[in-house]
């Protein structure tokens, strides 16, 4: 149970009327919220939430706060980013305390930059509250470290879903395959076949450990361990669903000794 804000002896900034807070909600578990994120939930007049925020986190909003779903989901009817940004400006212009709640971290593949720029242009005061990104927190809940001593001294984060819905063409995937021992790819399920092919063409071994992590840090978390060469077939056989992380590298092999978290211990 998360303590009431009055029980936390920490000086936190005032959430002023007419301001927008761009807040990262973390990968799922409400316990991964920062104090600033919880503070914002307890004081916001309206919570504009994206599609990946866990319902247990929204339940922490203050009584009377309006919850406004306004998220983008690939392949489904969704508001445009311009429409989302305009809505934040409109709500703040009414003198409301506006919490823009985003899964993970707002500045890591979260389009928070677009919203911050729009707010700045409209002269709307805003604050950015970083969150625990799925590529760190979600992997930890799956028993996979991003780095490990003696295993890797670098890790690369990339998105597998570009503006067109395809694998981003502004990334040299073959060079990335050679440059980082561990790769963590967000939203890579729909482009998994091409991603695998590019990494293999870049010199990665088909036998290299790989994993898929879905719904990280939630009661619906699923993890499938496989190899890079077999990852597409493993996703199909397990009927994996987005959102999912793709992890490639030697750290995946540590999961057999680090699978510490039981999703069934969490309540929906």
C-alpha positions in Angstrom: 0.0 0.0 0.0 1.3 3.4 -0.9 1.5 5.9 2.0 -0.6 9.0 2.0 1.3 12.1 0.8 0.8 13.6 4.3 2.9 10.8 5.7 5.9 11.5 3.4 8.2 14.1 5.1 9.5 15.5 1.8 9.0 19.0 0.4 7.4 18.7 -3.0 6.6 21.5 -5.4 3.1 23.0 -5.7 1.0 21.8 -8.6 -0.3 25.1 -9.7 -3.6 25.8 -11.5 -3.0 26.3 -15.3 0.1 24.1 -15.3 0.7 20.7 -17.0 2.9 18.0 -15.5 4.3 15.5 -18.0 4.8 12.5 -15.8 6.2 9.0 -16.4 4.1 6.3 -14.7 6.7 3.6 -15.0 6.2 0.2 -16.6 3.2 -1.0 -14.5 3.7 -1.7 -10.8 2.3 1.3 -8.8 5.2 0.8 -6.4 7.6 2.1 -9.1 5.9 5.6 -9.2 8.2 8.4 -8.0 7.1 10.7 -5.2 6.5 13.5 -7.7 4.3 11.2 -9.8 2.2 10.3 -6.7 2.1 13.9 -5.7 0.7 14.9 -9.1 -1.9 12.2 -9.0 -3.1 13.4 -5.6 -3.5 17.0 -6.8 -4.4 17.0 -10.5 -7.8 18.2 -11.6 -7.7 16.1 -14.8 -5.5 13.2 -15.7 -4.9 12.8 -19.4 -3.6 9.3 -19.6 -2.1 7.3 -22.4 -3.1 3.7 -23.3 -0.3 2.0 -21.5 -0.8 3.3 -17.9 -1.8 0.5 -15.5 -5.4 0.9 -14.1 -4.1 0.5 -10.6 -2.1 3.7 -11.0 -5.1 5.6 -12.2 -6.9 4.5 -9.1 -4.5 6.6 -7.1 -5.9 9.9 -8.5 -7.6 12.1 -6.0 -11.4 11.7 -5.6 -13.1 14.0 -8.1 -10.3 14.1 -10.6 -11.4 13.6 -14.2 -9.7 10.7 -16.0 -9.4 11.4 -19.7 -8.0 8.6 -21.9 -6.1 10.1 -24.8 -3.6 7.6 -25.9 -2.2 6.4 -29.2 -2.2 2.7 -30.1 -0.7 1.3 -33.2 -3.2 -0.1 -35.7 -6.2 1.3 -33.9 -8.1 4.6 -34.2 -6.2 7.1 -32.1 -6.0 10.8 -31.7 -3.0 12.4 -33.5 -0.1 13.8 -31.5 -1.2 17.3 -32.5 -4.6 16.7 -31.1 -3.2 15.4 -27.8 -0.9 18.4 -27.4 -3.8 20.8 -28.3 -6.0 19.2 -25.6 -3.3 19.8 -23.0 -3.1 23.4 -23.9 -6.8 23.8 -23.9 -7.3 22.2 -20.4 -4.5 24.2 -18.9 -5.9 27.4 -20.4 -9.0 26.8 -18.3 -6.9 27.1 -15.2 -6.9 23.3 -14.4 -4.1 21.3 -13.0 -3.4 18.9 -15.8 -1.5 15.7 -15.4 -0.3 14.1 -18.6 0.4 10.6 -17.5 2.5 8.4 -19.8 3.7 4.8 -19.4 7.4 4.4 -18.7 9.4 7.7 -19.1 7.9 10.6 -21.1 11.2 11.3 -22.9 12.1 7.8 -24.0 10.0 6.8 -27.0 7.1 8.5 -25.3 6.4 11.6 -27.5 6.8 13.8 -24.3 9.1 16.1 -26.3 6.3 16.9 -28.7 4.0 17.8 -25.9 6.7 19.9 -24.0 7.5 21.9 -27.2 3.8 22.5 -27.8 3.2 23.7 -24.2 6.3 26.0 -24.3 5.1 27.5 -27.6 1.7 28.2 -26.0 3.3 29.7 -22.9 1.8 27.0 -20.7 4.0 26.3 -17.6 5.0 22.7 -17.3 7.1 20.3 -15.4 8.7 17.0 -16.6 8.7 14.1 -14.1 10.9 11.3 -15.3 9.6 7.7 -14.8 11.1 4.3 -14.7 11.4 3.1 -18.3 10.3 -0.4 -19.2 13.7 -1.1 -20.7 15.2 -0.9 -17.2 12.3 -1.6 -14.7 10.4 -4.0 -16.9 13.5 -6.1 -17.6 14.3 -6.2 -13.9 10.8 -7.6 -13.2 11.5 -10.2 -15.8 14.7 -11.2 -14.1 16.9 -9.8 -16.8 19.5 -7.1 -15.9 20.3 -4.4 -18.5 24.0 -4.7 -17.7 26.0 -7.2 -15.6 29.6 -7.1 -14.5 31.8 -9.3 -16.7 28.9 -9.7 -19.2 28.4 -6.3 -21.0 29.7 -2.8 -20.5 27.2 -1.2 -23.0 23.5 -1.5 -23.8 21.5 0.1 -26.6 17.9 1.1 -26.5 15.9 1.4 -29.7 12.3 1.4 -30.9 11.2 -1.2 -33.4 8.2 0.9 -34.5 8.8 4.0 -36.7 6.2 6.6 -37.8 5.3 4.4 -40.8 4.7 1.4 -38.5 7.8 -0.3 -40.0 11.2 -0.8 -38.5 12.7 2.7 -38.3 14.9 3.4 -41.3 16.9 6.1 -39.6 18.8 3.4 -37.6 21.7 1.4 -39.0 20.6 -1.9 -37.4 23.5 -3.8 -38.7 26.0 -1.3 -37.2 23.9 -1.4 -34.0 24.2 -5.2 -34.0 27.9 -4.9 -34.0 28.2 -2.0 -31.6 26.2 -3.1 -28.5 26.4 -6.4 -26.8 22.9 -6.0 -25.4 20.0 -4.6 -27.4 16.7 -3.7 -25.9 14.0 -2.9 -28.5 10.7 -1.3 -27.6 7.6 -2.0 -29.6 9.4 -4.5 -31.7 6.8 -7.2 -32.0 5.2 -6.1 -35.3 8.6 -5.8 -37.0 10.2 -8.8 -35.4 11.0 -10.6 -38.6 12.9 -7.8 -40.2 14.6 -6.9 -36.9 15.9 -10.5 -36.6 17.1 -10.5 -40.2 18.9 -7.1 -39.8 20.7 -8.2 -36.6 21.7 -11.6 -38.1 23.0 -9.7 -41.2 25.0 -7.5 -38.8 26.8 -10.5 -37.4 24.8 -11.6 -34.4 24.6 -15.3 -33.9 21.3 -17.1 -34.4 22.1 -19.0 -31.2 22.4 -15.8 -29.1 20.1 -15.7 -26.1 17.0 -13.5 -26.6 13.7 -12.9 -24.8 10.3 -11.3 -25.2 8.7 -9.5 -22.3 5.1 -8.6 -22.5 3.0 -6.4 -20.1 6.1 -6.0 -17.9 5.7 -5.3 -14.2 1.9 -6.1 -14.3 -0.1 -9.1 -13.2 -0.2 -10.1 -16.9 3.5 -10.1 -17.4 4.8 -12.9 -19.7 8.4 -13.7 -20.6 9.5 -16.1 -23.3 13.2 -17.1 -23.5 14.5 -18.1 -26.9 17.3 -17.4 -29.3 17.6 -14.7 -31.9 17.3 -17.2 -34.7 14.1 -18.6 -33.3 12.5 -15.5 -31.9 9.8 -15.0 -34.6 8.6 -18.6 -34.2 8.6 -18.3 -30.4 6.5 -15.2 -30.5 4.0 -16.9 -32.8 3.8 -20.1 -30.8 3.3 -18.2 -27.5 0.7 -15.9 -29.1 2.6 -12.9 -27.7 0.7 -9.6 -27.7 1.9 -6.0 -27.6 3.2 -4.1 -25.8 6.4 -6.1 -25.7 10.1 -5.6 -25.3 12.7 -7.6 -27.3 16.0 -8.3 -25.6 19.0 -9.7 -27.3 22.3 -10.5 -25.6 24.1 -12.5 -22.9 22.2 -11.0 -20.0 19.2 -13.0 -21.0 21.0 -16.2 -19.9 21.1 -14.8 -16.3 17.3 -15.0 -16.0 17.4 -18.7 -14.9 19.1 -17.5 -11.6 17.3 -14.1 -11.3 13.6 -14.8 -12.0 12.6 -13.3 -8.7 9.1 -11.8 -9.3 5.8 -13.6 -9.3 3.1 -11.7 -11.2 0.4 -13.7 -9.4 1.3 -11.9 -6.2 0.0 -8.7 -7.7 -3.7 -7.8 -7.6 -5.4 -6.5 -10.7 
